[in-house]
Amino acid sequence: MVRSYLDAAKSGDCAVTQELTAASTWAWCDTPKLTGYKNLGEVTKLPASQAGVDLDCYHLTITTTAEPKRGITAGTRPWTLCFEHTGEGYRLYQQGMG
């Protein structure tokens, strides 16, 4: 599931990334652009008692274009994507550096 999301983001498939992103965060649709990823780690489960909702989080390394409004510079950095399992399937719920 996470690879499908990342592949859609990397290829610029806005329909897929928007469909798989919750309202709590932004989809990889416009800027910044995800231009690459590597080192996708195993899932880390965060319970609702820690995160507000149950989350499956993945640490990885991403390469992106810049988006000054979000404080993102062009380049490569560690990143985390956290997905919530909803009635419609997994949705990207939270993301950020680290």
Number of C-alpha atoms within 10 A of each C-alpha: 11 19 10 12 20 20 18 20 23 21 13 17 15 16 12 17 23 19 13 22 20 18 12 11 13 16 23 21 19 12 16 19 18 24 18 16 19 11 11 15 12 11 15 12 14 16 12 10 8 9 11 9 14 17 24 20 22 19 21 18 17 21 20 19 15 16 14 11 9 9 7 16 15 15 13 15 15 15 17 18 20 22 26 19 14 10 7 8 10 18 25 26 22 19 18 12 13 11
